Amino acid sequence: MAKILTQDGMKKLKAELEDRKIRLRQEIAGSIKEAKEQGDLSENAEYSEAKHQQNENEGRIMELESMLKESTVVEKTSGATSVQIGSLVVLDCKGKEMRFTIVGTNEVNPAQGFISSDSPFGRALMGHAKNDRVEIDVPVGKLECVVVSIA
C-alpha cells in the first residue's frame, strides 16, 4: 500500500537520505578507520560502537529508500475550502485555539502540530470547511471544535 506524503515531507526524507549516504557514512568510516588503527579489534569498544552506528545508519538508509519508493506525494489544492492532506487547520475547541497540519503517517510529529490524516483527530477533520462544527473522539470522550480557518 502506498504511503502518502506532502511535498515538504518528501523533501525532508530525501534530505535525510542524502545526509546519511554522504555525511554520516563518511563520519562513520572515519571512526572505523581510527578504531582499526588502535590495534586489537576483539576488545575495541570504539570499533564495536562505530560498527553499530554503521549498521543503524545503513538500516535507516534502506528504510528511507523503501519509504520514498512506496510513497505518493499528495499536492494540496490551492484555495481549498475543506480540510485535506497538507492543510493547516486552526480550531477553536472550547475557547482554546489549536493548530494542526494534516500529513501522511510518515510525517507525524504531534509536538510540532503535524497529525496524520489517519489519526482519530485527522479523520474527524478531513473534508470539513471553515465554521463547521467537528466532534472529535478523544480518550476522555468527545471534543467539540469549530474550524476557524484552513490554509
CORPE-V116748 format. One record per run of one state. SS is the DSSP state (2 for helix, 1 for strand, 0 for the rest). FROM is the first residue (numbers start at 0). TO is the last residue. Records with the same first field share a line. If there is no record, write none. Layout:
SS->FROM-TO, FROM-TO
This chain:
0->0-1, 5-5, 37-43, 73-80, 82-86, 93-94, 103-103, 107-107, 112-112, 116-118, 125-127, 129-131, 138-139, 150-150
1->2-4, 70-72, 81-81, 87-92, 95-102, 108-108, 113-115, 128-128, 132-137, 140-149
2->6-36, 44-69, 104-106, 109-111, 119-124
